[in-house]
Amino acid sequence: MNTTVNELYDFGTVLRRKLLNNNLYAHYLSDAMRRENHFDFLYYFLTATVDSQTPIPEHVSAVFLKVLSDKEKLSDLTPFIMGLVGK
């Protein structure tokens, strides 16, 4: 895995440890990703970080902003969800 993938996965695992309902967030994020709905993905991502009281590291936010602003495929953020569910 490259550095970006590792960073996204690691941030997902941090949230998983702090959230009681991490599988629910993973489901919503996966669904938004499948539908390529950038707005829903961003909403659930930000809600998860607020609920977990976890600040978003600058390098992770840069990756998310790039994907969301360039309308790239949300599937590029799959490592984050994998970390969130612990796979």
ABEGO torsion letter per residue (X at the ends): XBAAAAAAAAAAAAAAAABAAAAAAAAAAAAAAAAGBAAAAAAAAAAAAAAAGBBBBAAAAAAAAAAAAAGBBAAAAAAAAAAAAGX
